[in-house]
Amino acid sequence: MKISARNQIAGKIVAIQPGATTSHISLELPGGVVMMASITNEAVADLGLKIGQQATALVKASDVMIGVE
């Protein structure tokens, strides 16, 4: 499969926190940084996601915002 997202970050799933409609997936990256993603519960089931599984975060965003006070 080819995809247009150039920001592809491989890691290991360390937590899956299901909610009413979406789950929060924690992906541990090399170096110990943890990245979070929110995906539908249906997507978790379809992908067969499990803790300890290798996965890749694909990031495609037109905007990145930062705020300070």
LOTORVO-558647 format. One record per residue: residue number from 1; residue in one letter; x, y, z of N, C-alpha, C in turn. Coordinates in steps of 0.2 Angstrom, whole numbers, plus 5000, padded with zeros to 4 digits. Example, Ala and Ser with C-alpha at 12.3 -4.5 7.8 and 13.67 -1.06 7.14 Angstrom:
<pts>
<seq 1 | type a | n_px 5066 | n_py 4972 | n_pz 5039 | ca_px 5062 | ca_py 4978 | ca_pz 5039 | c_px 5066 | c_py 4984 | c_pz 5039>;
<seq 2 | type s | n_px 5064 | n_py 4989 | n_pz 5035 | ca_px 5068 | ca_py 4995 | ca_pz 5036 | c_px 5064 | c_py 5000 | c_pz 5039>;
</pts>
This chain:
<pts>
<seq 1 | type m | n_px 5004 | n_py 4994 | n_pz 5000 | ca_px 5000 | ca_py 5000 | ca_pz 5000 | c_px 5004 | c_py 5006 | c_pz 5000>;
<seq 2 | type k | n_px 5003 | n_py 5011 | n_pz 4996 | ca_px 5006 | ca_py 5017 | ca_pz 4996 | c_px 5002 | c_py 5023 | c_pz 4999>;
<seq 3 | type i | n_px 5004 | n_py 5027 | n_pz 5003 | ca_px 5000 | ca_py 5032 | ca_pz 5006 | c_px 5004 | c_py 5039 | c_pz 5005>;
<seq 4 | type s | n_px 5001 | n_py 5044 | n_pz 5006 | ca_px 5004 | ca_py 5051 | ca_pz 5005 | c_px 5007 | c_py 5054 | c_pz 5011>;
<seq 5 | type a | n_px 5005 | n_py 5051 | n_pz 5017 | ca_px 5008 | ca_py 5054 | ca_pz 5023 | c_px 5015 | c_py 5052 | c_pz 5023>;
<seq 6 | type r | n_px 5019 | n_py 5057 | n_pz 5024 | ca_px 5027 | ca_py 5057 | ca_pz 5024 | c_px 5029 | c_py 5056 | c_pz 5031>;
<seq 7 | type n | n_px 5025 | n_py 5058 | n_pz 5036 | ca_px 5027 | ca_py 5057 | ca_pz 5043 | c_px 5024 | c_py 5051 | c_pz 5046>;
<seq 8 | type q | n_px 5029 | n_py 5046 | n_pz 5045 | ca_px 5027 | ca_py 5039 | ca_pz 5048 | c_px 5032 | c_py 5037 | c_pz 5053>;
<seq 9 | type i | n_px 5029 | n_py 5036 | n_pz 5059 | ca_px 5033 | ca_py 5035 | ca_pz 5065 | c_px 5031 | c_py 5028 | c_pz 5068>;
<seq 10 | type a | n_px 5036 | n_py 5023 | n_pz 5068 | ca_px 5035 | ca_py 5016 | ca_pz 5070 | c_px 5036 | c_py 5016 | c_pz 5078>;
<seq 11 | type g | n_px 5032 | n_py 5012 | n_pz 5081 | ca_px 5033 | ca_py 5011 | ca_pz 5088 | c_px 5029 | c_py 5005 | c_pz 5090>;
<seq 12 | type k | n_px 5028 | n_py 5004 | n_pz 5097 | ca_px 5025 | ca_py 4998 | ca_pz 5100 | c_px 5019 | c_py 5001 | c_pz 5104>;
<seq 13 | type i | n_px 5013 | n_py 4998 | n_pz 5103 | ca_px 5007 | ca_py 4999 | ca_pz 5107 | c_px 5008 | c_py 4997 | c_pz 5114>;
<seq 14 | type v | n_px 5007 | n_py 5002 | n_pz 5119 | ca_px 5008 | ca_py 5001 | ca_pz 5126 | c_px 5002 | c_py 5001 | c_pz 5130>;
<seq 15 | type a | n_px 4997 | n_py 5004 | n_pz 5127 | ca_px 4990 | ca_py 5005 | ca_pz 5130 | c_px 4985 | c_py 5006 | c_pz 5125>;
<seq 16 | type i | n_px 4979 | n_py 5003 | n_pz 5127 | ca_px 4973 | ca_py 5005 | ca_pz 5123 | c_px 4967 | c_py 5006 | c_pz 5128>;
<seq 17 | type q | n_px 4965 | n_py 5012 | n_pz 5128 | ca_px 4960 | ca_py 5014 | ca_pz 5133 | c_px 4953 | c_py 5015 | c_pz 5129>;
<seq 18 | type p | n_px 4949 | n_py 5011 | n_pz 5129 | ca_px 4942 | ca_py 5011 | ca_pz 5125 | c_px 4938 | c_py 5016 | c_pz 5129>;
<seq 19 | type g | n_px 4934 | n_py 5020 | n_pz 5125 | ca_px 4929 | ca_py 5024 | ca_pz 5127 | c_px 4922 | c_py 5022 | c_pz 5124>;
<seq 20 | type a | n_px 4917 | n_py 5026 | n_pz 5125 | ca_px 4911 | ca_py 5025 | ca_pz 5122 | c_px 4911 | c_py 5024 | c_pz 5114>;
<seq 21 | type t | n_px 4914 | n_py 5028 | n_pz 5111 | ca_px 4915 | ca_py 5027 | ca_pz 5103 | c_px 4922 | c_py 5027 | c_pz 5101>;
<seq 22 | type t | n_px 4926 | n_py 5030 | n_pz 5105 | ca_px 4933 | ca_py 5030 | ca_pz 5102 | c_px 4938 | c_py 5027 | c_pz 5108>;
<seq 23 | type s | n_px 4944 | n_py 5025 | n_pz 5105 | ca_px 4949 | ca_py 5023 | ca_pz 5110 | c_px 4955 | c_py 5027 | c_pz 5109>;
<seq 24 | type h | n_px 4959 | n_py 5028 | n_pz 5115 | ca_px 4965 | ca_py 5031 | ca_pz 5115 | c_px 4971 | c_py 5026 | c_pz 5115>;
<seq 25 | type i | n_px 4975 | n_py 5026 | n_pz 5110 | ca_px 4980 | ca_py 5022 | ca_pz 5109 | c_px 4987 | c_py 5025 | c_pz 5110>;
<seq 26 | type s | n_px 4991 | n_py 5022 | n_pz 5115 | ca_px 4997 | ca_py 5025 | ca_pz 5117 | c_px 5002 | c_py 5021 | c_pz 5113>;
<seq 27 | type l | n_px 5006 | n_py 5024 | n_pz 5109 | ca_px 5012 | ca_py 5021 | ca_pz 5105 | c_px 5018 | c_py 5024 | c_pz 5107>;
<seq 28 | type e | n_px 5022 | n_py 5019 | n_pz 5110 | ca_px 5029 | ca_py 5021 | ca_pz 5113 | c_px 5034 | c_py 5021 | c_pz 5107>;
<seq 29 | type l | n_px 5037 | n_py 5026 | n_pz 5106 | ca_px 5042 | ca_py 5027 | ca_pz 5101 | c_px 5049 | c_py 5026 | c_pz 5103>;
<seq 30 | type p | n_px 5054 | n_py 5025 | n_pz 5098 | ca_px 5061 | ca_py 5024 | ca_pz 5101 | c_px 5063 | c_py 5029 | c_pz 5105>;
<seq 31 | type g | n_px 5066 | n_py 5028 | n_pz 5110 | ca_px 5069 | ca_py 5033 | ca_pz 5115 | c_px 5064 | c_py 5034 | c_pz 5121>;
<seq 32 | type g | n_px 5058 | n_py 5031 | n_pz 5120 | ca_px 5053 | ca_py 5031 | ca_pz 5126 | c_px 5048 | c_py 5036 | c_pz 5126>;
<seq 33 | type v | n_px 5048 | n_py 5040 | n_pz 5121 | ca_px 5042 | ca_py 5045 | ca_pz 5120 | c_px 5036 | c_py 5042 | c_pz 5118>;
<seq 34 | type v | n_px 5030 | n_py 5044 | n_pz 5121 | ca_px 5024 | ca_py 5041 | ca_pz 5120 | c_px 5020 | c_py 5045 | c_pz 5116>;
<seq 35 | type m | n_px 5017 | n_py 5043 | n_pz 5110 | ca_px 5012 | ca_py 5047 | ca_pz 5106 | c_px 5005 | c_py 5044 | c_pz 5107>;
<seq 36 | type m | n_px 5000 | n_py 5048 | n_pz 5107 | ca_px 4994 | ca_py 5046 | ca_pz 5108 | c_px 4990 | c_py 5047 | c_pz 5101>;
<seq 37 | type a | n_px 4985 | n_py 5043 | n_pz 5100 | ca_px 4980 | ca_py 5043 | ca_pz 5094 | c_px 4973 | c_py 5042 | c_pz 5097>;
<seq 38 | type s | n_px 4968 | n_py 5045 | n_pz 5094 | ca_px 4961 | ca_py 5043 | ca_pz 5096 | c_px 4958 | c_py 5041 | c_pz 5089>;
<seq 39 | type i | n_px 4956 | n_py 5034 | n_pz 5090 | ca_px 4953 | ca_py 5031 | ca_pz 5084 | c_px 4947 | c_py 5028 | c_pz 5086>;
<seq 40 | type t | n_px 4942 | n_py 5026 | n_pz 5081 | ca_px 4936 | ca_py 5023 | ca_pz 5083 | c_px 4937 | c_py 5016 | c_pz 5086>;
<seq 41 | type n | n_px 4932 | n_py 5014 | n_pz 5090 | ca_px 4933 | ca_py 5007 | ca_pz 5093 | c_px 4932 | c_py 5002 | c_pz 5087>;
<seq 42 | type e | n_px 4928 | n_py 5004 | n_pz 5082 | ca_px 4928 | ca_py 5000 | ca_pz 5076 | c_px 4934 | c_py 4999 | c_pz 5073>;
<seq 43 | type a | n_px 4938 | n_py 5004 | n_pz 5072 | ca_px 4945 | ca_py 5004 | ca_pz 5069 | c_px 4950 | c_py 4999 | c_pz 5073>;
<seq 44 | type v | n_px 4949 | n_py 5000 | n_pz 5080 | ca_px 4953 | ca_py 4996 | ca_pz 5084 | c_px 4952 | c_py 4988 | c_pz 5083>;
<seq 45 | type a | n_px 4945 | n_py 4987 | n_pz 5082 | ca_px 4943 | ca_py 4980 | ca_pz 5081 | c_px 4945 | c_py 4977 | c_pz 5074>;
<seq 46 | type d | n_px 4944 | n_py 4982 | n_pz 5069 | ca_px 4946 | ca_py 4980 | ca_pz 5062 | c_px 4953 | c_py 4979 | c_pz 5061>;
<seq 47 | type l | n_px 4957 | n_py 4983 | n_pz 5065 | ca_px 4965 | ca_py 4982 | ca_pz 5064 | c_px 4968 | c_py 4977 | c_pz 5069>;
<seq 48 | type g | n_px 4963 | n_py 4974 | n_pz 5073 | ca_px 4966 | ca_py 4969 | ca_pz 5078 | c_px 4971 | c_py 4972 | c_pz 5083>;
<seq 49 | type l | n_px 4971 | n_py 4978 | n_pz 5085 | ca_px 4976 | ca_py 4981 | ca_pz 5089 | c_px 4976 | c_py 4977 | c_pz 5096>;
<seq 50 | type k | n_px 4983 | n_py 4976 | n_pz 5098 | ca_px 4984 | ca_py 4973 | ca_pz 5104 | c_px 4990 | c_py 4976 | c_pz 5108>;
<seq 51 | type i | n_px 4990 | n_py 4977 | n_pz 5114 | ca_px 4996 | ca_py 4979 | ca_pz 5118 | c_px 5002 | c_py 4975 | c_pz 5116>;
<seq 52 | type g | n_px 5008 | n_py 4978 | n_pz 5115 | ca_px 5014 | ca_py 4975 | ca_pz 5113 | c_px 5015 | c_py 4974 | c_pz 5106>;
<seq 53 | type q | n_px 5010 | n_py 4975 | n_pz 5102 | ca_px 5010 | ca_py 4975 | ca_pz 5094 | c_px 5014 | c_py 4981 | c_pz 5092>;
<seq 54 | type q | n_px 5018 | n_py 4980 | n_pz 5086 | ca_px 5021 | ca_py 4985 | ca_pz 5083 | c_px 5016 | c_py 4988 | c_pz 5078>;
<seq 55 | type a | n_px 5017 | n_py 4995 | n_pz 5078 | ca_px 5012 | ca_py 4999 | ca_pz 5074 | c_px 5015 | c_py 5005 | c_pz 5071>;
<seq 56 | type t | n_px 5012 | n_py 5008 | n_pz 5066 | ca_px 5015 | ca_py 5014 | ca_pz 5064 | c_px 5010 | c_py 5020 | c_pz 5064>;
<seq 57 | type a | n_px 5012 | n_py 5026 | n_pz 5067 | ca_px 5008 | ca_py 5032 | ca_pz 5067 | c_px 5009 | c_py 5035 | c_pz 5060>;
<seq 58 | type l | n_px 5004 | n_py 5037 | n_pz 5057 | ca_px 5004 | ca_py 5041 | ca_pz 5051 | c_px 5001 | c_py 5048 | c_pz 5052>;
<seq 59 | type v | n_px 5005 | n_py 5053 | n_pz 5051 | ca_px 5003 | ca_py 5060 | ca_pz 5053 | c_px 5002 | c_py 5064 | c_pz 5046>;
<seq 60 | type k | n_px 4996 | n_py 5066 | n_pz 5045 | ca_px 4995 | ca_py 5071 | ca_pz 5039 | c_px 4991 | c_py 5076 | c_pz 5042>;
<seq 61 | type a | n_px 4994 | n_py 5082 | n_pz 5043 | ca_px 4990 | ca_py 5088 | ca_pz 5045 | c_px 4992 | c_py 5094 | c_pz 5041>;
<seq 62 | type s | n_px 4987 | n_py 5098 | n_pz 5040 | ca_px 4988 | ca_py 5104 | ca_pz 5037 | c_px 4990 | c_py 5110 | c_pz 5041>;
<seq 63 | type d | n_px 4989 | n_py 5109 | n_pz 5048 | ca_px 4990 | ca_py 5114 | ca_pz 5053 | c_px 4993 | c_py 5111 | c_pz 5059>;
<seq 64 | type v | n_px 4998 | n_py 5114 | n_pz 5062 | ca_px 5000 | ca_py 5112 | ca_pz 5069 | c_px 5000 | c_py 5119 | c_pz 5073>;
<seq 65 | type m | n_px 4996 | n_py 5119 | n_pz 5078 | ca_px 4995 | ca_py 5125 | ca_pz 5082 | c_px 4999 | c_py 5124 | c_pz 5089>;
<seq 66 | type i | n_px 5002 | n_py 5129 | n_pz 5092 | ca_px 5005 | ca_py 5130 | ca_pz 5098 | c_px 5002 | c_py 5136 | c_pz 5102>;
<seq 67 | type g | n_px 5000 | n_py 5135 | n_pz 5108 | ca_px 4998 | ca_py 5141 | ca_pz 5112 | c_px 5002 | c_py 5141 | c_pz 5118>;
<seq 68 | type v | n_px 5002 | n_py 5148 | n_pz 5121 | ca_px 5006 | ca_py 5149 | ca_pz 5127 | c_px 5002 | c_py 5154 | c_pz 5131>;
<seq 69 | type e | n_px 5003 | n_py 5155 | n_pz 5137 | ca_px 5000 | ca_py 5160 | ca_pz 5141 | c_px 5005 | c_py 5164 | c_pz 5144>;
</pts>
